[in-house]
């Protein structure tokens, strides 16, 4: 699992890849939280386009970033969710906390 972070015009994008499970979620949280704490973005985009698997650790990852962004006055966008992961997000009710973007381009932030 990996995460690549980019900041552009007030949007911090976390391009996630691989599998999100209890083995890697902590590292992702730490990297995203550090970058968000330093930059105070208006939007945090979690781009799932390269994620093949996510368990409940991913749900916790999203919820925690939602709380973080609320505390700094920003929003969370869940981008390019694979169908199976979008179902998990919907079942957990995360689609009510974060905006879903199906065709987010991480290169242009739109």
C-alpha positions as CSV (number, residue, x, y, z in Angstrom):
1,X,0.0,0.0,0.0
2,X,1.2,3.4,-0.8
3,X,0.1,7.0,-0.7
4,X,1.3,9.9,-2.9
5,X,0.3,13.3,-1.7
6,X,0.0,16.5,-3.8
7,X,-1.1,19.9,-2.9
8,X,-2.6,22.2,-5.5
9,X,-4.7,25.3,-5.0
10,X,-6.0,24.4,-1.6
11,X,-6.6,20.8,-2.4
12,X,-4.6,18.1,-0.8
13,X,-4.9,14.9,-2.9
14,X,-3.9,11.5,-1.5
15,X,-3.5,9.0,-4.3
16,X,-3.9,5.7,-2.6
17,X,-2.7,2.4,-4.1
18,X,-2.8,-1.3,-3.3
19,X,-4.8,-2.6,-0.3
20,X,-6.1,-0.7,2.7
21,X,-6.1,-3.0,5.7
22,X,-5.0,-2.9,9.3
23,X,-1.3,-3.4,8.3
24,X,-1.1,-0.1,6.3
25,X,-3.9,2.1,7.5
26,X,-1.8,3.6,10.3
27,X,1.0,4.7,8.0
28,X,-1.5,6.3,5.6
29,X,-3.2,8.1,8.4
30,X,0.0,9.5,9.7
31,X,1.2,10.8,6.3
32,X,-2.2,12.4,5.4
33,X,-2.6,13.9,8.9
34,X,0.9,15.4,8.9
35,X,0.4,17.0,5.4
36,X,-3.0,18.2,6.3
37,X,-1.9,19.7,9.6
38,X,1.0,21.5,7.9
39,X,-1.0,22.8,4.9
40,X,-4.6,23.2,6.2
41,X,-6.2,22.5,2.9
42,X,-9.8,23.4,2.0
43,X,-10.3,20.0,0.4
44,X,-8.9,16.6,1.1
45,X,-9.3,14.2,-1.8
46,X,-8.8,10.5,-1.1
47,X,-8.4,9.0,-4.6
48,X,-9.1,5.3,-4.6
49,X,-8.5,4.7,-8.3
50,X,-5.5,2.4,-7.6
51,X,-7.0,0.6,-4.5
52,X,-7.9,-3.1,-5.0
53,X,-9.1,-3.9,-1.5
54,X,-10.3,-2.1,1.6
55,X,-11.5,-3.5,4.9
56,X,-12.9,-1.8,8.0
57,X,-9.6,-0.1,8.5
58,X,-10.3,1.9,5.4
59,X,-13.7,3.0,6.9
60,X,-11.8,4.2,10.0
61,X,-9.3,5.9,7.8
62,X,-12.1,7.9,6.0
63,X,-13.9,8.7,9.2
64,X,-10.8,10.0,10.9
65,X,-9.9,12.2,8.0
66,X,-13.5,13.6,7.9
67,X,-13.1,14.6,11.6
68,X,-9.7,16.1,10.9
69,X,-11.0,18.2,8.0
70,X,-14.0,19.3,10.0
71,X,-11.6,20.6,12.7
72,X,-9.8,22.8,10.2
73,X,-12.9,23.8,8.2
74,X,-12.4,21.7,5.2
75,X,-14.2,18.9,3.4
76,X,-13.4,15.3,2.3
77,X,-13.9,14.1,-1.3
78,X,-13.8,10.4,-2.0
79,X,-12.7,10.0,-5.6
80,X,-12.7,7.2,-8.1
81,X,-14.1,4.5,-5.8
82,X,-14.0,1.0,-7.3
83,X,-17.5,-0.5,-7.2
84,X,-16.9,-2.9,-4.3
85,X,-15.3,-0.1,-2.2
86,X,-18.2,2.3,-3.1
87,X,-20.6,-0.3,-1.7
88,X,-18.6,-0.5,1.6
89,X,-18.6,3.3,1.8
90,X,-22.4,3.5,1.3
91,X,-23.1,0.7,3.8
92,X,-21.0,2.5,6.4
93,X,-22.9,5.8,5.7
94,X,-19.7,7.6,4.6
95,X,-21.4,8.9,1.5
96,X,-23.3,11.2,3.9
97,X,-20.1,12.6,5.3
98,X,-18.0,13.0,2.2
99,X,-18.7,14.0,-1.4
100,X,-18.3,11.2,-3.9
101,X,-16.5,12.0,-7.2
102,X,-16.5,9.3,-9.8
103,X,-14.3,10.9,-12.5
104,X,-11.7,12.9,-10.5
105,X,-8.5,13.5,-12.3
106,X,-5.7,13.6,-9.7
107,X,-3.4,15.4,-12.2
108,X,-5.7,18.4,-12.6
109,X,-7.6,18.2,-9.3
110,X,-11.0,18.1,-11.1
